Amino acid sequence: DFATPRAVLTGHDYEITCAAICAELGLVISGSKEGPCLIHSMNGDLLRTLESPERLQDPESCLRPKLIQASREGHCVIYYENGLFCVFSVNGRLQATMETDDKIR
């Protein structure tokens, strides 16, 4: 038997640097080298774009996402390379931010 893809997810212009799957909500969240993070359904539909706070203020700036985690309650935590944590709702609303000097792995 050969495995076949369930869906092909599109929307990023650059290589994917991080991704998370939330099976409970049927979502795939991915981040690319030059941003932004995208939320897709498991069927491949693009649902939302998550822009970093700096990018919303200055469209030329670019924060690179390094880690993404999604919860079954509908929260998405993104850690960017500059030490910025952002929490988004699955509706794309920025809920909280926090900066750290620690290296997160």
SERO-4910 file (N, C-alpha, C, O; in steps of 0.05 Angstrom, whole numbers):
BEGIN
 pado doro    nc1    nc2    nc3   cac1   cac2   cac3    cc1    cc2    cc3    oc1    oc2    oc3
  Asp    A     16    -24      0      0      0      0     17     25      0     38     26     13
  Phe    A      8     45    -15     22     70    -16      6     91      0    -18     93     -2
  Ala    A     20    107     15      7    128     30      2    151     11     19    158     -5
  Thr    A    -22    163     12    -28    186     -4    -34    209     14    -45    206     36
  Pro    A    -27    233      5    -32    257     22    -62    262     25    -77    258      6
  Arg    A    -69    270     49    -97    277     54   -104    304     41   -126    308     31
  Ala    A    -84    322     41    -88    349     29    -61    361     24    -41    354     36
  Val    A    -60    380      5    -36    395      0    -42    424     10    -61    437      1
  Leu    A    -25    433     29    -29    459     40    -11    479     26     13    475     22
  Thr    A    -23    501     18     -9    522      3    -12    549     17    -29    552     34
  Gly    A      5    568      9      3    595     20     29    607     28     31    632     28
  His    A     49    591     35     75    602     42     91    608     17     90    594     -2
  Asp    A    107    630     19    125    637     -3    153    627      2    170    627    -16
  Tyr    A    159    620     27    186    611     35    184    584     50    162    574     55
  Glu    A    207    573     56    208    546     68    195    546     96    196    566    110
  Ile    A    183    524    103    169    520    128    190    516    150    208    499    146
  Thr    A    188    530    172    208    527    194    195    513    218    210    502    235
  Cys    A    169    513    220    156    500    243    127    494    236    115    508    219
  Ala    A    116    474    249     88    467    244     77    452    268     92    440    283
  Ala    A     51    453    271     37    439    292     10    429    281     -2    443    265
  Ile    A      2    406    291    -24    395    283    -42    393    308    -33    382    328
  Cys    A    -66    404    307    -85    401    329   -108    384    318   -127    394    306
  Ala    A   -106    358    323   -125    339    312   -153    344    324   -173    340    311
  Glu    A   -154    353    350   -180    358    363   -196    379    348   -221    377    347
  Leu    A   -183    399    338   -196    421    324   -195    418    293   -207    434    279
  Gly    A   -180    399    284   -177    394    255   -161    416    242   -168    425    220
  Leu    A   -139    426    255   -124    448    245    -94    441    241    -84    424    256
  Val    A    -82    453    221    -53    452    217    -43    480    217    -53    497    202
  Ile    A    -23    486    234    -12    513    237     17    511    229     32    495    239
  Ser    A     26    529    211     53    528    201     65    556    199     51    576    195
  Gly    A     91    557    203    106    582    201    128    580    180    141    558    178
  Ser    A    133    601    166    154    600    145    177    618    152    175    635    170
  Lys    A    199    615    138    224    630    143    220    660    144    232    674    160
  Glu    A    204    670    126    200    699    124    172    707    134    162    728    127
  Gly    A    159    689    150    132    695    161    112    696    139    120    695    115
  Pro    A     87    697    144     73    695    170     67    666    177     77    648    163
  Cys    A     51    662    198     42    635    204     14    632    193     -2    651    192
  Leu    A      8    608    183    -18    603    170    -33    581    185    -21    562    195
  Ile    A    -59    584    186    -76    563    197    -92    551    174   -107    565    160
  His    A    -90    525    171   -105    510    151   -123    490    164   -118    481    186
  Ser    A   -145    483    150   -161    460    159   -146    435    150   -129    436    133
  Met    A   -154    412    161   -142    386    153   -149    380    124   -135    363    112
  Asn    A   -169    393    113   -176    388     85   -159    405     66   -161    402     42
  Gly    A   -143    424     77   -126    440     61   -135    468     56   -122    484     42
  Asp    A   -158    476     68   -168    503     65   -153    523     82   -149    518    106
  Leu    A   -143    545     71   -130    566     86   -151    581    102   -170    593     90
  Leu    A   -149    582    128   -169    595    145   -160    622    155   -176    641    154
  Arg    A   -135    624    164   -126    649    177    -96    654    171    -81    635    165
  Thr    A    -88    679    174    -60    687    173    -54    700    200    -68    718    208
  Leu    A    -33    691    213    -25    702    239      0    719    235     22    709    229
  Glu    A     -3    745    237     20    764    233     31    771    261     16    775    280
  Ser    A     57    773    262     70    781    287     63    810    293     57    825    274
  Pro    A     63    818    319     56    846    325     74    867    311     64    888    303
  Glu    A    100    861    308    118    879    295    111    882    265    113    904    254
  Arg    A    103    861    253     95    862    224     70    878    220     67    891    199
  Leu    A     52    878    239     27    893    237     34    923    238     21    939    225
  Gln    A     54    931    254     62    959    256     80    967    233     78    990    224
  Asp    A     97    949    224    116    956    202    116    932    182    129    912    187
  Pro    A    101    934    160     99    912    141    126    902    130    128    880    119
  Glu    A    147    919    131    173    911    121    189    894    141    208    880    133
  Ser    A    181    894    167    196    879    186    188    849    184    167    842    174
  Cys    A    206    832    193    201    804    191    211    789    216    235    790    222
  Leu    A    193    777    231    200    760    253    197    731    243    177    723    232
  Arg    A    218    715    248    217    688    239    207    669    261    219    668    282
  Pro    A    185    655    256    175    636    276    193    612    278    203    601    258
  Lys    A    199    603    303    216    580    307    200    556    318    206    534    311
  Leu    A    181    562    336    165    540    348    135    548    348    128    571    351
  Ile    A    119    528    344     89    533    345     77    510    360     85    487    357
  Gln    A     58    516    377     43    496    392     14    505    393      8    528    398
  Ala    A     -4    486    388    -33    492    389    -46    476    411    -37    453    416
  Ser    A    -66    487    423    -81    473    444   -108    465    435   -119    477    416
  Arg    A   -120    446    448   -147    437    440   -168    458    448   -191    457    440
  Glu    A   -160    478    465   -178    499    472   -179    522    451   -195    541    454
  Gly    A   -162    520    431   -163    540    410   -142    562    413   -146    584    402
  His    A   -120    557    427    -99    576    430    -75    567    414    -69    543    412
  Cys    A    -60    586    403    -36    580    387    -14    597    399    -15    621    399
  Val    A      8    583    408     31    597    419     53    596    398     60    574    388
  Ile    A     64    619    391     86    621    372    109    634    385    107    655    398
  Tyr    A    133    621    382    158    632    392    174    641    368    180    625    350
  Tyr    A    181    667    368    197    678    346    226    679    353    233    678    377
  Glu    A    244    681    333    273    679    337    284    701    355    306    698    366
  Asn    A    271    723    358    281    745    374    273    743    404    278    761    419
  Gly    A    261    721    412    253    717    439    225    726    446    217    728    469
  Leu    A    208    731    426    181    740    430    162    716    429    162    700    410
  Phe    A    146    713    450    124    694    450     98    709    444     94    731    454
  Cys    A     81    697    427     55    708    422     34    686    425     38    664    417
  Val    A     11    694    436    -11    675    439    -34    687    421    -42    709    425
  Phe    A    -43    670    403    -65    678    385    -89    659    390    -85    636    398
  Ser    A   -113    669    385   -136    651    384   -136    639    356   -123    649    337
  Val    A   -151    617    352   -152    605    325   -168    623    306   -168    618    282
  Asn    A   -181    644    317   -194    664    300   -174    685    290   -182    703    276
  Gly    A   -149    683    298   -129    702    289   -125    726    307   -109    744    299
  Arg    A   -138    727    330   -135    750    348   -111    747    366   -109    726    379
  Leu    A    -94    767    367    -71    767    385    -81    771    413    -95    790    419
  Gln    A    -75    752    431    -85    753    459    -64    762    479    -71    776    498
  Ala    A    -39    755    474    -18    763    493     10    761    480     14    746    461
  Thr    A     29    776    490     56    775    482     75    775    506     67    786    527
  Met    A     98    764    503    118    764    524    146    761    511    149    745    493
  Glu    A    165    777    520    192    775    510    210    762    531    206    765    555
  Thr    A    230    746    522    249    733    539    277    734    527    280    735    502
  Asp    A    297    734    544    324    734    535    335    705    534    357    700    523
  Asp    A    320    686    545    329    658    545    326    646    517    310    654    501
  Lys    A    343    626    512    342    611    487    323    588    491    328    570    508
  Ile    A    302    587    476    282    566    479    286    545    457    291    552    434
  Arg    A    285    520    464    289    498    445    266    479    447    265    459    432
***
